[in-house]
Amino acid sequence: MARFLPLVSLGTEAFYDGNFEDARAFARESVQSGGRTSWMTEQVAGQAMAEVLLGKPALALATLAMLDDLDVPFNDGQDVRALALLTLGDSEAADAAARRFASRASTGVFPAESNDAMLMLASFARHDGDESSARALFLNAGTGRMPSTLGLARHLASQLGIVEEYEANVATLYQPGNPHGPMGATRSLNALRSELARRGWA
């Protein structure tokens, strides 16, 4: 446990810096070092996200298999699974996984899960070549709520050419009392519900 938290901190920093090899290594080591189940599931998802961003989606799916037997209500890597399947070209399975995750996130039961769902949908839009929609979805996503989705957000902002807008957005989100911040996520939740209705997923 004494080793777990420093590894998480190092992994978060690596994710934000775009160093996905190190982020993967720190997440993997943190899982092996032990910790609470909820923290470990987050790190397994982080390892898998790093593998997706490194262009290793099949490896990411194998990593996520560690979560399948745990039957956890959240931090189950469903968004990472959707992105891995999308990268592999299995659009039908990717859409199904994305819909499950986004529908759960739209309930607001798990605070700020809507942030991660919006980032996932922005990634889908960019994959489909719709960068205008990807930017709109992204800028309503707030910021990721886990190390892995913080890394995804920074990576996606770079791909979309909106790093400065993203960083300015993040700076305001962390101001005290902002209801759109990482844990309030009011804006992302409302935007997600609108997007699901538009897609007919509501």
NUDRENLUM-367172 format. One record per residue: x, y, z of N, C-alpha, C in turn. Coordinates in steps of 0.001 Angstrom, whole numbers, padded with zeros to 6 digits, always signed. Layout:
// NUDRENLUM-367172
XYZXYZXYZ
...
// end
This chain:
// NUDRENLUM-367172
+000834-001206+000000+000000+000000+000000+000867+001253+000000
+001993+001196+000724+002876+002356+000787+003428+002694-000598
+003578+001689-001432+004108+001897-002784+003008+002293-003768
+001758+001931-003458+000657+002102-004396+000422+003576-004744
+000276+004434-003739-000082+005825-003986+000984+006607-004764
+002284+006448-004436+003286+007126-005269+003238+006678-006736
+002954+005409-006967+002863+004915-008340+001695+005550-009076
+000568+005699-008368-000601+006345-008966-000262+007780-009354
+000426+008494-008470+000819+009876-008745+001742+009961-009954
+002708+009064-010018+003629+009043-011154+002896+008706-012448
+001968+007776-012363+001190+007389-013533+000330+008524-014047
-000294+009270-013122-001119+010409-013508-000286+011458-014239
+000896+011737-013697+001792+012709-014329+002215+012249-015715
+002533+010967-015838+002948+010421-017136+001812+010520-018151
+000589+010216-017716-000562+010324-018607-000704+011753-019118
-000649+012710-018210-000873+014087-018614+000240+014588-019525
+001440+014066-019349+002567+014459-020201+002558+013733-021547
+001615+012810-021715+001552+012055-022964+002571+010935-023050
+003150+010569-021919+004129+009480-021882+003389+008189-021535
+002775+007589-022548+001878+006469-022299+002603+005165-021962
+003847+005049-022403+004634+003864-022018+004844+003860-020507
+005256+005007-019957+005465+005092-018512+004136+004988-017762
+003092+005616-018306+001781+005542-017660+001328+004091-017547
+001539+003332-018603+001180+001908-018584+002003+001158-017537
+003303+001431-017505+004179+000724-016576+003817+001036-015125
+003551+002304-014825+003189+002681-013450+001843+002085-013051
+000878+002105-013981-000435+001528-013668-000311+000027-013412
+000464-000636-014252+000636-002082-014091+001316-002416-012766
+002342-001648-012418+003052-001904-011169+002171-001606-009957
+001329-000560-010076+000454-000223-008954-000561-001323-008701
-001057-001953-009752-001988-003080-009590-001289-004232-008873
-000063-004498-009269+000689-005595-008663+001059-005317-007213
+001154-004019-006855+001554-003676-005492+000411-003799-004491
-000813-003887-004981-001970-004039-004102-002591-002718-003726
-003787-002791-003172-004543-001597-002810-006010-001935-002749
-006827-000958-002408-008263-001195-002365-008776-001568-003743
-009811-002397-003770-010342-002861-005052-010737-001705-005948
-011399-000672-005389-011838+000451-006217-010655+001176-006854
-009566+001294-006115-008375+001940-006668-007715+001051-007720
-007687-000238-007462-007031-001146-008396-007786-001221-009721
-009129-001179-009668-009888-001216-010916-009579+000028-011755
-009412+001153-011100-009050+002390-011798-007697+002239-012485
-006771+001584-011818-005437+001409-012386-005421+000382-013523
-006242-000658-013417-006360-001615-014528-006910-000891-015756
-007946-000083-015546-008498+000698-016652-007451+001654-017210
-006628+002223-016318-005561+003112-016760-004533+002396-017612
-004154+001199-017196-003206+000415-017989-003783+000149-019378
-005058-000219-019406-005701-000515-020686-005802+000733-021563
-006119+001884-020957-006203+003118-021739-004847+003457-022352
-003786+003299-021572-002451+003554-022113-002174+002641-023297
-002622+001408-023205-002410+000459-024310-003194+000860-025549
-004402+001378-025364-005169+001890-026506-004427+003050-027153
-003964+003987-026332-003287+005169-026860-001929+004844-027474
-001373+003699-027099-000123+003238-027703-000368+002427-028973
-001648+002284-029344-001982+001522-030545-001971+000027-030333
-002275-000408-029102-002300-001839-028772-003672-002234-028215
-004734-002079-029034-006089-002317-028524-006364-003757-028100
-005768-004733-028785-005989-006130-028395-005404-006393-027018
-004248-005819-026745-003628-005947-025427-004502-005267-024373
-005107-004130-024728-005997-003427-023800-007183-004300-023419
-007760-004997-024391-008898-005871-024092-008479-007022-023184
-007284-007522-023383-006781-008591-022508-006588-008069-021092
-006100-006843-020959-005926-006228-019646-007281-006051-018958
-008269-005579-019702-009600-005340-019130-010276-006620-018667
-009821-007754-019172-010397-009035-018735-010213-009229-017232
-009211-008550-016646-009003-008642-015195-010195-008088-014419
-010948-007188-015057-012078-006562-014373-013379-007351-014536
-013410-008250-015504-014672-008902-015856-015261-009726-014725
-014418-010328-013904-014912-011188-012831-015235-010433-011545
-014899-009139-011500-015085-008377-010265-016500-007840-010095
-017226-007669-011196-018606-007200-011162-018731-005900-010363
-017859-004924-010686-017905-003633-009991-018935-002729-010669
-019577-001832-009908-020618-000991-010498-020079+000162-011342
-018817+000550-011132-018201+001617-011920-016701+001372-011943
-015953+002246-012648-014523+002002-012866-014295+000627-013474
-015225+000238-014345-015143-001092-014948-014491-001082-016328
-014005+000082-016749-013282+000171-018015-014146+000053-019254
-015452+000245-019109-016341+000088-020261-016032+001107-021358
-015664+002326-020969-015311+003335-021971-014018+002978-022687
-013074+002420-021944-011804+002006-022554-012050+000832-023498
-012932-000080-023090-013291-001212-023951-013872-000710-025276
-014759+000288-025185-015363+000840-026398-014296+001413-027322
-013328+002141-026759-012270+002738-027569-011351+001673-028168
-011085+000624-027391-010247-000466-027910-010934-001158-029085
-012220-001424-028933-012979-002080-030009-013056-001192-031245
-013219+000109-031018-013251+001053-032141-011930+001026-032891
-010822+001026-032152-009495+001008-032760-009259-000284-033542
-009850-001376-033049-009724-002662-033736-010606-002749-034978
-011534-001793-035132-012418-001799-036291-013719-002545-036098
-014010-002952-034863-015263-003654-034574-016302-002606-034167
-016853-001911-035155-017718-000763-034873-019004-001166-034164
-019545-002320-034483-020797-002747-033847-020599-002973-032352
-019547-003712-031992-019266-003966-030571-018845-002681-029867
-018111-001819-030574-017681-000551-029987-018887+000326-029666
-019828+000407-030603-021038+001203-030373-021841+000660-029200
-021929-000659-029099-022692-001269-027999-022050-000947-026654
-020734-001062-026585-020030-000752-025335-020146+000733-025007
-020022+001587-026027-020142+003029-025812-021536+003385-025317
-022527+002762-025889-023910+003059-025486-024160+002644-024041
-023654+001482-023654-023821+001037-022264-023179+002017-021296
-021952+002428-021624-021245+003332-020719-021923+004700-020664
-022253+005236-021834-022851+006572-021885-024223+006594-021213
-024987+005535-021386-026313+005476-020759-026189+005456-019245
-025241+004698-018727-025023+004672-017281-024554+006036-016789
-023628+006641-017525-023089+007937-017128-024175+009009-017116
-025152+008887-018001-026195+009903-018113-027148+009901-016926
-027106+008863-016101-027960+008842-014914-027443+009775-013827
-026151+010093-013872-025554+010945-012853-025306+010241-011536
-025498+008916-011488-025313+008164-010240-023863+008229-009783
-022939+008124-010729-021522+008170-010396-020976+009532-010817
-020654+010396-009863-020264+011775-010175-019141+011862-011205
-019355+012719-012176-018378+013053-013218-018124+011929-014211
-018871+010830-014141-018718+009799-015173-019145+010353-016529
-020017+011360-016506-020439+012001-017749-019260+012661-018460
-018278+013155-017695-017080+013741-018307-016391+012707-019194
-016202+011510-018637-015500+010461-019373-016313+009996-020576
-017629+009965-020428-018484+009556-021542-018393+010553-022692
-018344+011838-022369-018234+012848-023421-016878+012772-024131
-015834+012495-023370-014519+012309-023991-014532+011103-024925
-015166+010035-024483-015280+008835-025317-016025+009152-026616
-017151+009864-026516-017940+010179-027710-017200+011149-028621
-016414+012055-028043-015583+012936-028862-014543+012130-029636
-013993+011110-028984-013029+010221-029655-013692+009470-030802
-014928+009038-030594-015679+008348-031652-015900+009291-032835
-016284+010537-032540-016535+011494-033615-015263+011760-034414
-014155+011905-033725-012897+012137-034431-012528+010925-035279
-012723+009744-034747-012446+008520-035503-013262+008475-036784
-014494+009008-036709-015383+009017-037880-015086+010174-038833
-014088+010995-038488-013713+012107-039350-014518+013359-039136
-015358+013397-038107-016198+014565-037826-015533+015399-036731
-014522+016165-037120-013754+016914-036124-014547+018066-035516
-015501+018611-036249-016337+019680-035709-017159+019169-034524
-017797+018014-034704-018564+017416-033603-017642+016980-032478
-016469+016463-032832-015513+016026-031810-015117+017206-030921
-014861+018365-031524-014486+019536-030734-015636+019981-029832
-016856+019986-030382-018014+020422-029593-018243+019490-028407
-018159+018199-028646-018328+017227-027567-017212+017381-026539
-015999+017515-027038-014840+017624-026157-014945+018829-025231
-015304+019969-025790-015325+021203-024999-016483+021243-024005
-017404+020296-024110-018468+020153-023110-018182+019017-022137
-017005+018427-022254-016682+017253-021432-016103+017623-020079
-015746+018894-019886-015050+019231-018647-013655+018650-018710
-013334+017794-017771-012036+017130-017776-012226+015705-017282
-011318+014829-017630-011435+013447-017191-011438+013343-015680
-012075+012298-015177-012140+012158-013713-011118+011163-013192
-010426+010450-014069-009418+009468-013668-008112+009784-014385
-006975+009258-013894-005707+009501-014592-005781+009136-016071
-006419+008019-016367-006485+007562-017762-007247+008527-018645
-008362+009073-018135-009144+009969-018979-008588+011392-018972
-007817+011756-017953-007064+012999-018028-006054+012903-019175
-005410+011736-019289-004465+011515-020370-005139+011522-021725
-006311+010873-021806-007068+010857-023054-007452+012277-023457
-007899+013084-022480-008324+014450-022777-007169+015272-023343
-006015+015185-022707-004850+015958-023177-004431+015503-024570
-004472+014198-024810-004111+013629-026110-005102+014066-027188
-006383+014003-026863-007412+014365-027826-007380+015857-028142
-007123+016676-027114-007005+018120-027348-005882+018407-028336
-004786+017680-028207-003662+017854-029124-004049+017438-030535
-004746+016310-030656-005168+015832-031971-006122+016815-032652
-006967+017463-031851-007973+018374-032392-007465+019807-032528
-006236+020051-032073-005645+021372-032189-006268+022404-031277
-006717+021968-030092-007381+022902-029169-006780+022798-027760
-005484+022619-027692-004822+022473-026392-005006+023722-025538
-004831+024906-026137-004963+026139-025359-006383+026303-024820
-007384+026007-025645-008772+026087-025198-009035+025091-024073
-008479+023906-024235-008661+022875-023211-008052+023307-021880
-006825+023789-021920-006147+024171-020686-006835+025357-020007
-007345+026299-020797-008089+027421-020224-009381+026924-019583
-010018+025960-020241-011254+025366-019733-010996+024656-018407
-009929+023879-018354-009585+023142-017140-009305+024103-015990
-008615+025200-016285-008284+026171-015236-009539+026715-014568
-010593+026946-015353-011836+027460-014761-012601+026361-014035
-012471+025134-014501-013219+024034-013881-012783+023776-012451
-011536+024062-012147-011025+023778-010814-011199+024946-009836
-011871+026002-010269-012136+027097-009347-013157+026647-008298
-012966+027037-007042-013873+026601-005971-015329+026952-006273
-016201+025977-006046-017626+026194-006191-018151+026092-007603
-017284+025818-008568-017748+025702-009951-018542+024402-010115
-019843+024491-010447-020651+023268-010558-020303+022430-011774
-019507+022994-012680-019106+022246-013867-017752+021559-013684
-017209+021640-012476-015901+021054-012211-015921+019536-012249
-014776+018924-011985-014647+017468-012129-015683+016662-011358
-016084+017127-010174-017047+016337-009411-018485+016811-009618
-018689+018085-009973-020043+018553-010230-020526+018119-011593
-019738+018448-012599-019971+017983-013961-021370+018274-014484
-021960+019381-014041-023310+019700-014498-023362+019889-016006
-022402+020631-016550-022395+020890-017986-022245+019603-018787
-021302+018759-018394-021087+017534-019161-022288+016601-019065
-022934+016563-017913-024101+015695-017751-025242+016161-018649
-025500+017463-018669-026554+017990-019538-026226+017775-021013
-024951+017997-021373-024534+017810-022760-024630+016343-023168
-024282+015453-022249-024356+014027-022548-025805+013603-022797
-026696+014053-021952-028113+013689-022136-028640+014200-023471
-028223+015401-023858-028634+015943-025159-028068+015112-026304
-026796+014703-026166-026162+013904-027219-026812+012525-027345
-027162+011932-026224-027818+010616-026276-029186+010726-026914
-029916+011790-026624-031219+011999-027257-031048+012193-028767
-030016+012942-029165-029764+013155-030587-029472+011850-031313
-028747+010963-030624-028392+009672-031220-029526+008634-031136
-030549+008957-030362-031606+007981-030139-031225+006928-029122
-030251+007257-028251-029780+006321-027239-030426+006581-025880
-031225+007637-025782-031795+008003-024484-032863+007001-024049
// end
